[in-house]
Amino acid sequence: MTPVELVHHFYEDIWNKQDNSQIPILLRKELVFHGSLGQYKRGLSEFADYVRMVTTALDDYCCTVEELIVEENKAFAKMLFEGVHQGYFMGYAPTGKRVCWAGAALFTCRAGKIAELWVQGDVYGLLSQLENAESLVEK
């Protein structure tokens, strides 16, 4: 697959459809993942656990690729992430509120699969939404 195809399938299949059977198809077994939610994952099983954690905490989780730039084996995506806060997440009890934050992802592809991924999101904006939602739930 090309980097463009990999990025689109990564977000559509693994995240939006929550189809973890696509993980070994799209990602190299020695994948290295660096996430802005304090996550560092190595290998397919650690990454699958991370996907389950996020999609369990955020129901109806959706990733939208707003812009994609590709050069050789690298792809950079401007992203929008959102979901309904239904489970314990980032130290916050479920609020039932929809959260949405912007981010960016840098993919390195090798041999038709994703080998490394850096994701940086607006964690401050996300935490602010979780804090505000939690205070509304407590009232």
Summary of the structure (lengths in Angstrom):
residues: 139
radius of gyration: 15.1
end to end distance: 50.4
largest distance: 53.2
contacts: 426
relative contact order: 0.19
helix: 37%
strand: 45%
